[in-house]
Structure formats: C-alpha cells, structure tokens
C-alpha cells in the first residue's frame, strides 16, 4: 500500500464540528483553526439537540456545511453505561442517524464519524485490526453504546455504497489531553493519576495508591495529535472500512504511573492496590493501515503528559472547573 494523495480541505470551506465542547471536538476545532480553516459551524447541545431529527435536518439544510466531523456522543464510564443502557443506546443511535442522514440530504461533501476502540469485540485478538469489528461478542457493560456506535460506523459505509457519499469513520484509542475529566473516581486512569500525584506532591504524601497490579497494558493517544490524524483522514482517506487511529504503542499501568510521577515532580513511593480490578489485560489497536497510508502520530506519551499537566495546572489556577 502506498501513501495516499492529499485532497486539501479548502481553507474557506464551511465545516461543521458536532460535539465541539467535548474533548475530541475541541481538539478538532483547534486543529482546523491552526491550519487556517475559520469558517466553522458550531452548535452546543443546548443550541442544537442532535437527537431531534427535525431540528438537525433543518440546521443542516440552512447551513449546508461542506465538511462534517461527528464527534458528538453521550459518553460515560462503566458505571454510567451499565446503569443507563437505554439512554446510551437511543441517544447515540439518534445522533448517528440524524447527523448522517441529514448530511446526506444536505449534500455534505465529506463526513467523518468517530467510533471508539471499546466497540470492538471483548476478546478481540491484540493488536486489534479494523477487520475485527463485528467478529465476536461485545463487552456487556457497554453493549448499548457499542451497538449504537457500530451502527454509526456502518451507516457511513452504507451511504457510500448506496449513494456514493464520501462518508468515512475513524476509531480512536484511549485519549487524553485538554478537556479531559479529572474527577478522582469517575475518570480514566491517566487523568486520575495526574490528579493523584499532583495532590500527593502538594500535601507531601509519602505514597500514592495506584489501582490494580500495574501490569495491564494500555495505549494512550494525545487528543490534539488525534485531531491532526482526523484532519489527515479527511484530506486523504476515502473508503468503506473505518480506520484505526492511535499510536500503536503500549505501556503498562506501572510504567504510566512512573511517567506521571516524573511529569508532576512527585518523588514518593508508588504502591499498587491489587484489590482493585485490573480490567482487560491488554488493549492495543493495530494502526498499520493508516501508517502505510501515510499518517503517523507525532506527539508521544511523555510530551502529551507534559502538555496535559500544564493544562491541568492552568485550569486549577483559573478555578473554572469543579474538580
Ligand atoms: P480501561 O482502560 O477501560 O480499563 O479503564 P481505566 O482507564 O479506568 O483503567 C485502566 C487501568 O488503570 C485499570 O487496570 C485500572 O485498575 C488502572 N488504574 C490504576 N489507578 C487508577 C485510577 O486511579 N483510576 C482509574 N480509572 N484506573 C486506575
């Protein structure tokens, strides 16, 4: 496979970023502005309810964006997902069908829909390839979210097949960066550890407790680097199959904890708490297709951690966030 040719997004093109207040949507907006695309159409969920089909279709008909990034979704951790499967299911299905069919009716030139690596089969072989989608049973705790997201991904392929619409889909891995959730219990491991180590440094605590054995392996991708890849896909990739997009590199939770301690400047002990669950032993995406096609991540874990810690400190100072 050789590198794909670039078909640039015209800098004056009207671009809709759905979900611009979320971590991924926010990073897409920053990336588009950085490359000179300023004609952005942005609506908060209060201004435009994407589960409302009429409102979504009317919005698309009147704005007629040429490009669309669909980064809007109802997201939540394992607990929220297992408590409210009906909500996670219907809201994400409605967003997918309304945004994708509305974009088709409005003649959107190119659309990119965001999936998530947690929608692959629970026991997918590692690293997970694009072709592993829909080959096995899903993780039961987030089945509703996964089924809805899979529907969105497949809709893009079906609109291409039936109508020739240039709709594509991308599958990110575990993301972190500005806009992340740093809640002590409800967040994912990377922001949780930044917060724990930061607070331990301030209080002079002799040790920090890290959940589980420290052995599970995870891939982490800095969200602004993901946004670079998504714009790259928009300018280079057209095809029915979605694309995995990540770093293709993994670290153990123990290695991550050490890196976070170094970034934060914490020199106390790191103690593992094996009474807490490890979760899946390994979660890594195979990024060989997008690599062969010409995109590679540029911001690695250490640099991303530094940027994220700087952002975390800014938020703390400005006191704008509840955490
Ligand atoms: P996962 O990737 O879906 O398993 O989600 P998480 O990011 O929540 O957890 C990843 C791994 O980090 C698991 O093995 C957790 O036990 C471990 N971990 C260690 N300390 C923490 C913590 O403070 N918060 C979270 N969420 N996970 C932690």
Boltz pocket constraint, residues with backbone or C-beta under 6 A from the ligand:
constraints:
  - pocket:
      binder: B
      contacts: [[A, 174], [A, 184], [A, 185], [A, 187], [A, 188], [A, 189], [A, 190], [A, 192], [A, 193], [A, 209], [A, 210], [A, 211], [A, 212], [A, 216], [A, 218], [A, 253], [A, 276], [A, 277], [A, 278], [A, 279], [A, 280]]
      max_distance: 6.0
